[in-house]
Amino acid sequence: MNVSPVFIPASIFIPTANGFTEIDMTNSYLTTDFSLSQGFSYSIAGGYNLNKQIALEVSLEYWQRNKSLRGNLIVSPQGNSVSEWRFNSFNVTPTVVLRQAFNKFSLNAKAGLILAFADLQKTYIRELIMSPKTIDMRRNLNLGYYLGLEGLYQMSQKVSLSVEFGIQGVSYSPNKGKITSDFTTVIPFSEIVYKNKIEQSISADPTQRLKDSLKWNSIFAGVGLQFQF
């Protein structure tokens, strides 16, 4: 018998009679929305016109999001518990663009494949205990999709104003990780290997864990300038 991959939970550690236990706060404990796909990103793109209706583009984008999750509903003499998330991704997105021009205005439909080089760091903090537990999930290549609609207004012969909105999504699944700090001064093991399946007979091995997934889906809007050479 084996176990399948799971989603990376929005979790914290709380004290119990048997020590500290990781609790998934995705549902009942969560008092506010928790998302890593909110915020601003920075991008630059270049393209080539195949003809008046079709163009090819490649965009480079950097995204970073820091988020804290607090166990507000959990009261303990050992203090509250917080998990801090640091997710960042460098994306390369080749895109096909279909264009329709109307004098100085043009409407572009875009579809592309996102190549996301992402990593995630999770830190668990117990407020009255100084030593945190930090897990670094290493950077690797992940795939996603990009669908957008762009309007261009020609301000001059070389410069156009761009307004764009659409949807995009990436599924981040780490292959390896490392525990860089623990609740105690002694780290029993540091390297973690994430696998698609783990036989239940060896599931107690702490260095092997199921490959988690972090779904990063967002609706986006952007404003920029396009220069024609």
C-alpha positions as CSV (number, residue, x, y, z in Angstrom):
1,M,0.0,0.0,0.0
2,N,1.3,3.5,-0.8
3,V,0.3,7.1,-0.2
4,S,-0.4,9.7,-2.8
5,P,0.9,13.3,-2.9
6,V,-0.9,16.0,-0.8
7,F,-1.2,19.8,-0.9
8,I,1.2,21.8,1.3
9,P,-1.1,22.7,4.3
10,A,-1.5,26.2,5.9
11,S,-0.3,24.8,9.2
12,I,1.1,25.7,12.6
13,F,2.6,23.8,15.6
14,I,0.6,23.8,18.8
15,P,1.5,22.3,22.2
16,T,-0.2,19.0,23.2
17,A,0.2,16.4,25.9
18,N,2.6,14.6,23.7
19,G,4.7,17.6,22.6
20,F,4.1,20.0,19.8
21,T,1.9,18.8,16.9
22,E,1.5,20.3,13.4
23,I,-2.2,21.3,12.8
24,D,-3.6,22.1,9.4
25,M,-5.4,25.5,9.7
26,T,-6.8,25.5,6.2
27,N,-10.4,25.1,7.4
28,S,-11.7,25.4,11.0
29,Y,-8.8,27.2,12.6
30,L,-8.3,29.8,9.8
31,T,-9.9,33.1,10.6
32,T,-8.7,35.1,7.6
33,D,-8.1,34.3,4.0
34,F,-4.6,32.8,3.4
35,S,-3.1,33.2,-0.1
36,L,0.4,33.4,-1.5
37,S,-0.8,34.6,-4.9
38,Q,-1.8,38.1,-3.9
39,G,0.5,41.1,-4.5
40,F,2.7,42.7,-7.1
41,S,5.1,41.2,-9.6
42,Y,7.6,42.7,-12.0
43,S,8.1,41.7,-15.6
44,I,9.7,42.6,-18.9
45,A,8.8,41.1,-22.3
46,G,10.2,41.0,-25.8
47,G,8.5,39.9,-29.0
48,Y,8.6,39.4,-32.7
49,N,5.9,40.0,-35.2
50,L,5.4,37.1,-37.6
51,N,2.8,39.2,-39.5
52,K,0.1,41.8,-38.7
53,Q,-2.1,39.3,-36.9
54,I,0.4,36.9,-35.1
55,A,3.3,37.6,-32.9
56,L,5.6,35.6,-30.5
57,E,6.6,36.9,-27.1
58,V,8.8,35.8,-24.2
59,S,8.3,37.5,-20.8
60,L,10.5,37.4,-17.7
61,E,8.8,37.8,-14.4
62,Y,9.8,37.9,-10.7
63,W,7.3,37.2,-7.9
64,Q,7.8,37.2,-4.2
65,R,5.3,36.8,-1.4
66,N,5.8,36.7,2.4
67,K,2.8,35.7,4.6
68,S,2.2,34.9,8.2
69,L,-0.4,32.6,9.7
70,R,-1.3,33.0,13.4
71,G,-3.2,30.6,15.5
72,N,-5.6,33.2,17.0
73,L,-8.0,30.6,18.3
74,I,-5.4,28.5,20.2
75,V,-4.6,29.5,23.8
76,S,-1.5,28.0,25.4
77,P,0.7,28.8,28.4
78,Q,3.6,28.3,26.1
79,G,2.4,31.2,23.8
80,N,0.8,31.4,20.5
81,S,2.0,29.8,17.3
82,V,2.8,31.4,14.0
83,S,3.9,30.0,10.6
84,E,5.8,32.3,8.2
85,W,5.9,31.6,4.5
86,R,8.3,33.0,2.0
87,F,7.6,32.0,-1.6
88,N,9.4,33.4,-4.6
89,S,9.5,32.5,-8.3
90,F,11.3,33.5,-11.4
91,N,9.1,32.8,-14.4
92,V,9.9,32.5,-18.1
93,T,6.7,32.6,-20.3
94,P,6.8,32.0,-24.1
95,T,3.5,33.3,-25.5
96,V,1.6,33.3,-28.8
97,V,-0.2,36.6,-29.5
98,L,-3.2,37.1,-31.8
99,R,-3.8,40.7,-32.8
100,Q,-6.6,42.8,-34.2
101,A,-5.9,46.5,-34.9
102,F,-8.4,49.4,-34.9
103,N,-6.5,52.5,-36.0
104,K,-4.5,53.6,-32.9
105,F,-6.0,50.8,-30.7
106,S,-5.3,47.1,-30.9
107,L,-6.6,44.1,-29.0
108,N,-4.3,41.2,-28.3
109,A,-5.3,37.7,-27.1
110,K,-2.4,35.8,-25.4
111,A,-1.8,32.2,-24.4
112,G,1.5,30.8,-23.0
113,L,3.3,28.2,-21.0
114,I,4.9,29.3,-17.7
115,L,8.3,27.9,-16.8
116,A,8.5,28.7,-13.1
117,F,11.7,28.4,-11.1
118,A,10.2,28.5,-7.6
119,D,11.1,27.8,-4.0
120,L,9.4,28.0,-0.6
121,Q,10.6,28.5,2.9
122,K,8.3,27.7,5.9
123,T,9.2,28.8,9.4
124,Y,7.3,27.7,12.5
125,I,7.6,30.0,15.5
126,R,6.4,29.4,19.1
127,E,6.3,32.9,20.5
128,L,7.6,32.1,24.0
129,I,10.4,29.8,22.7
130,M,13.1,31.5,20.7
131,S,14.2,28.6,18.5
132,P,12.0,28.3,15.3
133,K,11.7,25.4,12.9
134,T,12.6,26.3,9.3
135,I,12.2,24.1,6.2
136,D,13.7,25.2,2.9
137,M,12.0,23.6,0.0
138,R,14.5,24.0,-2.8
139,R,14.1,25.7,-6.2
140,N,13.1,23.6,-9.1
141,L,11.3,23.8,-12.5
142,N,7.5,23.9,-12.4
143,L,5.0,24.3,-15.2
144,G,1.9,26.5,-15.5
145,Y,-0.4,28.3,-17.9
146,Y,-1.0,31.9,-18.9
147,L,-4.1,33.4,-20.6
148,G,-4.4,37.1,-21.1
149,L,-6.2,39.9,-23.0
150,E,-4.2,43.1,-23.7
151,G,-5.3,46.5,-25.1
152,L,-2.7,48.7,-26.7
153,Y,-3.1,52.4,-27.4
154,Q,-0.5,53.9,-29.7
155,M,0.9,57.1,-28.1
156,S,3.5,57.7,-30.7
157,Q,5.2,55.9,-33.6
158,K,7.4,54.0,-31.2
159,V,5.5,53.9,-27.9
160,S,2.2,52.4,-26.9
161,L,0.3,52.2,-23.6
162,S,-0.5,48.6,-22.5
163,V,-3.4,47.5,-20.3
164,E,-3.7,43.8,-19.6
165,F,-5.7,41.3,-17.5
166,G,-6.0,37.6,-17.4
167,I,-5.5,34.4,-15.4
168,Q,-2.4,32.3,-14.7
169,G,-1.6,29.3,-12.6
170,V,1.4,27.3,-11.4
171,S,1.7,24.1,-9.4
172,Y,4.8,24.1,-7.2
173,S,6.1,20.7,-6.1
174,P,9.5,20.5,-4.4
175,N,11.8,17.6,-5.0
176,K,14.2,18.2,-2.1
177,G,14.2,20.2,1.1
178,K,16.4,21.0,4.1
179,I,15.7,21.6,7.8
180,T,17.9,24.6,8.6
181,S,16.7,25.1,12.2
182,D,14.6,23.1,14.6
183,F,12.7,23.8,17.9
184,T,15.7,22.3,19.7
185,T,19.4,23.0,19.2
186,V,20.0,19.5,17.8
187,I,18.7,18.7,14.3
188,P,18.2,14.9,14.1
189,F,18.3,15.1,10.3
190,S,18.4,17.9,7.7
191,E,18.0,16.6,4.2
192,I,14.5,15.8,3.0
193,V,13.6,14.0,-0.3
194,Y,10.0,14.4,-1.6
195,K,8.6,11.4,-3.4
196,N,5.5,10.8,-5.5
197,K,4.7,7.6,-3.5
198,I,5.9,6.1,-0.3
199,E,5.3,2.5,0.7
200,Q,3.5,2.5,4.0
201,S,6.0,0.0,5.4
202,I,8.8,2.7,5.2
203,S,6.6,5.8,5.7
204,A,8.2,6.3,9.2
205,D,11.5,7.3,7.6
206,P,11.7,11.0,8.4
207,T,14.0,11.8,5.5
208,Q,11.3,10.8,3.0
209,R,8.1,12.7,2.6
210,L,5.3,12.8,0.1
211,K,5.7,15.3,-2.7
212,D,3.5,18.3,-1.7
213,S,1.9,20.7,-4.1
214,L,1.3,24.4,-3.8
215,K,-1.3,25.7,-6.2
216,W,-0.5,29.3,-7.2
217,N,-3.5,30.6,-9.2
218,S,-4.3,34.2,-9.7
219,I,-6.3,36.8,-11.6
220,F,-4.0,39.6,-12.7
221,A,-4.1,43.1,-14.1
222,G,-1.2,45.1,-15.4
223,V,-0.2,48.4,-16.9
224,G,3.0,49.1,-18.9
225,L,4.6,50.7,-21.9
226,Q,5.5,48.9,-25.2
227,F,8.4,50.1,-27.3
228,Q,8.7,49.2,-31.0
229,F,12.1,49.0,-32.6
